[in-house]
Amino acid sequence: MIAFLFSPLARYAAIALTVIGALTFIYAKGYSHGSAHVQRNWDAAVARAIERGTDARAEAEREIEPVVDQPAPASCPEAPVPKGVAPRKPAAAPVMPRWLRDDQRNRDNR
């Protein structure tokens, strides 16, 4: 056993393991720094988009005159139903599949 530790084969194995370990450490460090860089870029882009949207809204509010409140038009009376014709029934609500009904994040049917 001791002879193996001092043999050239053991030295080659130790050097190979050291190189592989160093490369693995460098790759992991670069990968984590790379993902942090991408996240920073994403956050900066979102902040820029919010700022541009706020500026555009403020500019539009300055350029467009405010709408003056106008009285609402009188509601139109319903048209008379001809004789022998049944009045229309309101449309039935669509049947939602169970997986969509139970979905808490379903924005279409809150």
PyMOL commands that set and color helices and strands:
alter all, ss='L'
color gray80, all
select helices_A, chain A and resi 2-5+8-63+98-101
alter helices_A, ss='H'
color red, helices_A
deselect
rebuild
show_as cartoon
